[in-house]
Amino acid sequence: MKISILKNVLNEAIQHVSKAISSRTTIPILSGIKLDVNHQGVTLTASDTDISIQSFIPMEDGDQTVVQVEQPGSVVLPAKFFVEIIKKLPSQEIRMEVKDQFQTFISSGATEIQIVGLDPEEFPVLPNIEENQVISVPGDLLKNMIKQTVFSISTHETTPILTGVLWNLAEGELKFVATDRHRLATRSAHLEGTEGLRFSNVVIAGKTLNELSRIIPDQNMLVDIVVADNQVLFKVDRVLFYSRILDGTYPDTSRIIPTSYKTELVVDTKSLSESIDRAYLLSREEKTNIVKMQSLENGDLEISSSSSELGKVREEVNVSKFEGEPLKISFNSKYMLDVLKVIDSEQLTIAFTGIMSPIILKPADSSNALYIILPYRTTN
């Protein structure tokens, strides 16, 4: 293998695929990035067996020559060193040559580096996915749906299925659900052209979705998603992102979502968020995160928290609409703030069915997102 390649293009591809490198792998070949060179361009691949990422660099991009191939070939290079050294090379043009025993020589400007490469034949083969079910989702919508649900996954490996986000597609609607048993987040979106397609119980690890989110560009590009038996493939521009589907059946969460409420109110999202954030400072000192919310006679809300060492905080938040019974409830303020950070509506609807029933939060101007937080039982 012998090529010359532009540094910025190679570096961008390395940054994409390196997200699949695990620092904890016991398999030496998986700590490397595989390079495959032919006369179409260069393909970089990395895998930790749960996710695999592949990025393709074509010979030309527009009228710019990106790669010049003198000799095709393959090699696996240790990711930790390769990722860092390419960033630090002095010149925009990089020359690479693989010789006997996969000894790889990299030169740029006056810098010359020799790396001990590994045999690419030992690198795992990527899953072969039949593209029977392909859906296309705008990149900004997909990033938003991930952001608005992934914070509610469980971080406990004792229930692996809850460390992922559930995906269901039916009747043209894609729905995400995440829960850690103390809170729940759902977000749905209508997708054009998917009316005949359906899948259910597709659960993708939260950490995988966070990595995917970082790869999706900010400009609004369509992401093609292929769902197979135990794998999902995301196609983002010239990047292929493979993810394993988590084993197991996701619990039915529909039963815990109330259909009627005893109390319903509408409040300014920013005002409530800032008020709870201040109360959280004291509740954090107590290491409980407990903040109390109760309705006042004038219909507004009182937010309060206390610390045995520091004191108390109490403030009123204006409510624009209040219906139903008076309310007094305690909750985990960190969970509440996590929700308020991702709601992009100026007004928020909060609903309750009773003092120890779930707290329901949803954007006032939309029905495509809903959040549930279980309240705390307090002695007073």
N, C-alpha and C positions, 0 to 999 in steps of 0.2 A: 504494500500500500504506500502510495506517495502522492501527496496533494499539497496545494497551497489554498488558503481559505481566509476570508476576511474575519478579523478578530471579533468585531461587534456582533456579527451574525452567529458565529460559533458560540460566543459567550451567551447570547440570548437563548439558543437551543439548549445549552448546558444547564442554564438556570431553570428551564422548564423541566427537563428530565430528572434533574438532581432531587426534585421533590419526592421522587419514588425511592430514594436511597435510605435504607434504615441504618442507623448507627449501631443497632443491637444485633445485626445479623451474624450468625455463626457460619454462614456459607461464604467463603472468600470471594467467589465470583460475583455475588450480589452486592459487594461493596464497590463494584466498578461500573463504568459507563461503557456500553458497547458501541463502537463505531463501525458502520458498514458503508463502504465506498464503492459506487459503480459509476457508470457514465451518465446517470441521471442526476446524481448528487450524493449527499452524505446523510445517512440516517443514524440518529443517536437513540439509544434505548437504555432505560434503567428500570429495575424491578425490585420489589421487596416481597414478592409472591402475592400480597394482598392487592397492591396496585402496581401497574406497569405503565410507563409513559414513554412515548416514542415521538421524536421530533424530526421532521425532514427538512433538509436544506437543499434547495434546487441549485443547479449549476449557475443559473442566471435569475436575477430578480429585476424585472423591467429591462432597462438597457444596461444594467450593471452586472459585470461578471463577479460572481460570489465565490465559486469554487473552480479550481483548475485541477483536473485529475490526470496524473501521469501514469498511475498504476492502481487499479482497483484492489480491494482487500478488506480485511476486518481485523479488529483488535479490541480487547477490553482493557481500559485504563483505570487505575485506582481513583475513584471519584473524589476523595477528600483532597488529594494533591492536584488533580486535573482541574477541578472547579476553581481552586484558588490561583493556580499558576497562570491560567489563560487570562483571568482578569488583570493580572499584574504584568503581562508582557508589554514591551515598550512600543512595538510597531503595529500598525493596522493590518499588515500582512503576516500570516503565520504559515510556516512550512512544516509539514509533518511527514515522517517516513518510518515505516515499520520494517525492521530487518529480521535476521534469524532469531529464533526463540522469543519472538514478539517484543524484542527490544525496540522501543519507540523513541525517535529523535525529533524534538520540537525546536524550531529556531524562529526567532523574531528579532529583527534589528541585529544588535551585537550579542543577543542572548542565545545560548544553546543549552538545551535540557535533554537529559536521557531518562526515560521512565521504563521500568520493568513492566511490560504488559502481560496479560493473561490470554489463554486460548479461547477465542470466541465460540468454539464448538461446545464449550462447557456451559455457555450462557443459556438459561431456560428459553424455550420457544414461547412466543406470545400466544394467547388463546386464539383459536380460530372461531370467529363469531359469524353466524349466518345472519345476514341483514334482512330478516323477515319483518321485524317491527322497528321502524325508524320514525322518531318524532323530532321536530325541529323547534327549538325554544330560543327566543331572543336572549342574547347573553346577559343583558342588564336585568331582565326578568328573572332568569335563573339565579344570578348572584343575589338578587333581592330575596327570592324565596328561600335560598339557603340561609342567608343572614337572619331572616325573620323566624327561623325554626331551630337552627342547629344549636343554639344556646340552651335549649331545653333537654338535650340528650343526657343520659346518665353517664357519669364518669366511672361507675363501678363495673369492673369486669365480671362480677358475679352474675349479672344478667346481660350477656353480650348483645342480645337483640336490641336492648334499650340504649346501647351506645351508638345506634344508628338512627337515621331519619327514614320513616316509612314513605314510600312513593306508591300511589295508586293512580291509574288512568282509566276513566270510564266516561263514556258519552261526551268526549271532547274536553273533559275537565281533568287537569293534573292536580293532585292534592298531596301535600307534604304533612306528615304528623311527627312530632317528637315529644317524648315524655320521659321524666325520671321518677315517676310516681308521685312527686310533690307538686309538679307543675306540668302544663301541657301547652304546646304551640301548634296551631294548624294554619296552613296558608294554601290557597287554591288559586288556579288561574285557568281561564278558558284558552285552549290552543286550537287555532284554525287548522282544518285539514286532518284532524285526528279522530273524527267521529267513529270510524270503523275499527279503531285500535283500542286495545284494553290490556292492562296488566294489573296485578295486585300483589301485595306482600313482597314488594321489592324494597329491601332495607339496605341502605348504604351507610357505612361507618361515617360518623360525624367528622373525624379527622381527615378522612378522604375527601369529603365535600369541601372542607376548608382549603385543602390543597388545590382542588379543582377550581375553586373560586378565584384563587390567586393567578391561575393560568388564563382565565377568561379575560380578554382585553376589555378596556373601558368603552371603546367605540362599539356601537350596538351591532354585533355580529351574530348570525344564527349559529347555535350549537346543535349539531346533530347527535341524537342519543339513540343507541341501539341496545335493546334489552334482549338478553338471551337467558338460558336456563339458570346459570349461576354467575353470570358476568354482565356488566354493563359497559358499553364503550361510548365515550364522549369524543366527538370530533370537533376540535376547536382550531380553525384555520389549518395549519400544517402540523398540528399536534394531535396525536391519538392518546387518549387517557383511558386505560382499562381498569375497572374496579371489580373486585369480587363482591357478590351479594352475600350479606350475612345469613348464616344458617338459622333456621327456627321460624316460628310463627309469631308475628307481632300481636300483642294483646289488642282486643277490641276496645277502643277508647270511646266509641260513640255513646256508650251507656252513661258515661259520667258527664256528658254535656247536657245541661238543663235545657228544656224547651220553653219554660215559663219562669218568670221572676217575681219576687215579692217587692224588690226595690230596684229602681233603675235610674241612673243619673248620667248627665253629660257634663264634662269638665274640660277645661283647656289643658291639653297634653303637657305643654311646656311648664305651665304653672305648677301642675301636680308633680311633675318630675323634679323640678327644682326644690319644691317643698319636701318631698320624700327624701331627696338627696341630703338635705340639711339634717333631717331627723335620723337618717342612716348613720351619720357621723357619731352620734351618741350611742345608737343601738349597737354599732360595731364595737365600741369600747366595752360593752357588756358581753361581747362575743355571742350575742343571741340574734342580732339583726332584726329584733321585733320592733315594729312600728304599729301604732294604733290609728285607726280611722273611724270617726263617728260623725253622724249628721247632727247639725245644730238646729235650733228651732226655726231659724230663718232659712233653712234649706241648704246652707253652705256646709262645707266639710271642715272638720278639725283634724289636723295631722299632729301626732305627738309621739315622743319617745323619751326615755329617761335612762340615766346612768347613776348607780348608787354612789359613784365617786365624783362624777362631773356635774350632775344636775339634770335639768329637764329642758326640752324644747317643745314649743306648742305654737302652731300657726293655723290661720284659716285660709281656705282656698275657695274662691268663688265658684259656685255651681250654676251653669246656665239652664239646666232642666233637672227637676227632681220629681220622681213619681214613686208612690208606694210607702212602705213602712219605714220608720226610723231605723238607723243603722249604727251598729257598733261592732267593730271587727279588728282582729290583730293578724298581722301577716309578716312574712319574711321580706324585709325591704329590699334586699339584694335581688331577690326573684322579681319583685315589682319593677325595680329599676332596669333590669335586663329587658323586660317587656317594653317599658316606656322608651328605651333607647332605639328600638327598631320600629316603633309605630310612626309612620310618616304622615299621619293625619293630624291636623291642628286640634281637632276635638276628639275626645275619647269617651266611649260609652262604658260605664262600669255597672254591672248587674249582680244581684245577690238573690239567693232563695232562702236565706236564713243565717243565723249567727255562726254556725259551724259548717255551712255549706260552701262549695267552691266559689271563689271570686272570679267573675267573668269579665274580661277586658276585650274590647274590639274597637277598631277605628269607627268613628261616628259616621263617616261618609262612605263606608265600604263594607261589604259582607264577605270579602274574600280572606279575611284573617280573623282568628279568634284565639284567645289565650285564657288559660285557667291556672289559678294559683290556689292551693289548699290553704285555709287559714290556720292560725295557731290557736290552741285552747290556752288561755291564760287564767291565773288564779283570781284576778280581780276583774 
